[in-house]
Amino acid sequence: MSTSQKNEGLGTYFVVYFLVLAIAGMQVIIAYENIDPSQMVLRMLSLAIIQAGLAVMFFMHMKTEKRSLLLTLVPVTVFVLLMMNMIWSDSYRILGGAPFAKYLGQ
């Protein structure tokens, strides 16, 4: 954490907290709307990104950290998520074994 933190006061945290609650309420409203699923995913994902950004910047105090920490964490996080995406297909092997294995034995 940076030693040159500026004291923001409790009011800022209450404002951010109520913004996060308002975004959560908007997500509930969107969930009950009768819209196209792709449109719903787009709206929910954009609200979730905004909500996560607020939480990280204020409640995890990333706003007051050095820029180099942010420039290190973002690429590493993206890399980890991409690598997690590479193993999703392996989870299907639990259900039915290796794909097309029944055709290899013939």
N, C-alpha and C positions, 0 to 999 in steps of 0.2 A: 504494500500500500504506500502511496506517496506521502511524504511528510508535510507537503504543502497543501493539505486539504483545506477547503473552504467550508466553514460551518454553514450548512444549508438550512438548518432549523427543522422543527417537527412538521411545520405546515406543508413543506414541499413533499414530505413522505405521505401525508394524508391526501394531498391532491393526486399524487401518483397512485396511491392505493385505490382511491375512488375511480380513477380512470381505468385501472385494471378491472375493477368490479363492473364498470359500465361496459367495457369491452366484453366481459363474460356474459353480461345480460344481452348484449347485441348478438352474441353467438347463440344463445338460447332462442332468441326471436328468429334468427335465420334458420335454425334447425327445424322450427315448426312451420316455416313457409313452404308452400308448394311450388318449388322451383326445380329446374333441371339439376341433376346431381353434379354435373361438371361445374356449373355456376356456383352451386353451394360449396363445393370443395375449394374453388378459387376464393370465394368470400371468406370462408372459415380460415383458410390458410393465411390469407393476408391479415386478418384480424389477429391470428395467433402469432404471427411474426411481429406485429406491432406490440402486442402484449408481452411477448418474451423480451423484446428490446427494452421496453420500459422496466421490466423486472430486473434485467441484467444491469442496465445503466444505473438505476437508483438503489435497488435493494441489495445488489451485489457490489455496489460502489465502483463499477467499472468507469463511470464518468470521470472520476478523479484519478484514475490510474494513468501511468505513462502510456503513450501511444504505441510504444514498441511491444508492450504486453498484449494489446489488442491485435496488433498485426501478427503476433505469434499465435494467439489462441484461435483466431478465425480460420486460418488455413489448416491448422491441425484438426479442428473440429470438422471441417468439411472433409478432410482426408479420412477421418475415422468413420464418418457417416457413409462415405463412398465405399469404404472397405466393408462396412456392415452390410451394405447393399449387395456385395459380391457373394455373401453366404446365404442369402434368402432362398435361393434355389435348392441348397442342400437340405433345407428343412423339409422339403417334400419327400425326401428319401425315407424319412421315418414312416410315412404313410404307406408307400407302395414299393419301397426298395429302389434300386437304381433304375432310372428311366430306360425303357426299351431293353431291359435285361432279359426279358422272356423271348425276345427275338434273336438274341445273340446265341442262345443255347441250341437253336435249331440247325 
